[in-house]
């Protein structure tokens, strides 16, 4: 499909171009561009966008048709989810937020996602045929090739579950599955730090995870396991009597000290009533002494682990997000102190450590943009007829 993806990429960037301008950008011949534009018009991926005056007759311009279909996304967390309907540019048109435990298993959780997808489409007076891509993010390690979750510590019943296959009976489009911290990293980078090429996103919620943007691209590693700092081993601090067991089965993981579930464990151990991460945040904001003490200990350990990643990866920006980041007064000081103390001066000379500006929406925003990028990044493009695709590929 030589040239078609390239032309669509130009127009997806927001440019409105004539055929002559497309020739100047791509070097493709005029006859080739005529064929590609006609195919994209037939597929409703490109639309005419007025005319541009020249010395002769006006030259028609073309733009990406962001309303030519829909994308569906579901950002699934440990205790809740956000589900959204997006246009083809990845802009969220409608979204809903639900409380649901990921431990209820894939059939229950994805069944809820499916019902919400249907309701969003009904609300937009759209059909399943209009959906060109689906994105799902989950709080666990994802094999990027298969879209399957692999030995997730907190996702009971999800191991090796075929998430893309679950949607195949209702939709014929690609399904992208991503780790939640990766989706957050992409959302923060694209919206809040578009000029930053190297970014580390650290999510501190029920668990601890991170995502890496390397040279402007989401970095998965060889199999999708890159950035899982929550299960890095932390040497036992002096104030701890016994190394805690992590939900992954190991002992002494960062998450077992600094994750939201660990904070709840330690609060309950000293007689403080707290059943959710939101309860812990409320206690911190109210100045509860036990909560403040535990959060400050956790922030030091988070900072020391982040410092190792800073030395290894040398990001320009470190973004701290997740539910516990809402209690920033008790996390950020300890994290910054440890990062500057434990990282090399060159690695911290220009580093910025900041909170997530997109809040709890960072994941669903990033997921929507990832789906839009994935659907239109390579052939075959959606809605191109089989005969056209074969002709254009020749």
Secondary structure as UniProt FT lines:
FT   TURN            2..3
FT   HELIX           4..12
FT   TURN            13..14
FT   STRAND          17..18
FT   HELIX           19..26
FT   HELIX           30..42
FT   TURN            43..44
FT   STRAND          46..52
FT   STRAND          59..64
FT   TURN            66..67
FT   STRAND          70..76
FT   STRAND          80..86
FT   TURN            88..89
FT   STRAND          92..99
FT   HELIX           102..104
FT   HELIX           106..123
FT   TURN            124..125
FT   HELIX           128..130
FT   STRAND          131..138
FT   STRAND          142..143
FT   TURN            144..147
FT   STRAND          148..149
FT   TURN            156..157
FT   TURN            159..160
FT   HELIX           163..166
FT   TURN            167..170
FT   STRAND          174..179
FT   HELIX           180..192
FT   TURN            194..195
FT   STRAND          199..204
FT   STRAND          208..214
FT   TURN            215..216
FT   STRAND          217..219
FT   TURN            221..223
FT   TURN            226..227
FT   HELIX           229..231
FT   TURN            238..239
FT   TURN            247..248
FT   HELIX           254..258
FT   HELIX           260..269
FT   TURN            270..271
FT   HELIX           277..285
FT   TURN            286..287
FT   HELIX           289..313
FT   STRAND          317..321
FT   HELIX           323..330
FT   HELIX           332..342
FT   HELIX           345..348
FT   STRAND          352..355
FT   TURN            357..358
FT   HELIX           359..361
FT   HELIX           362..376
FT   TURN            382..383
FT   HELIX           386..393
//
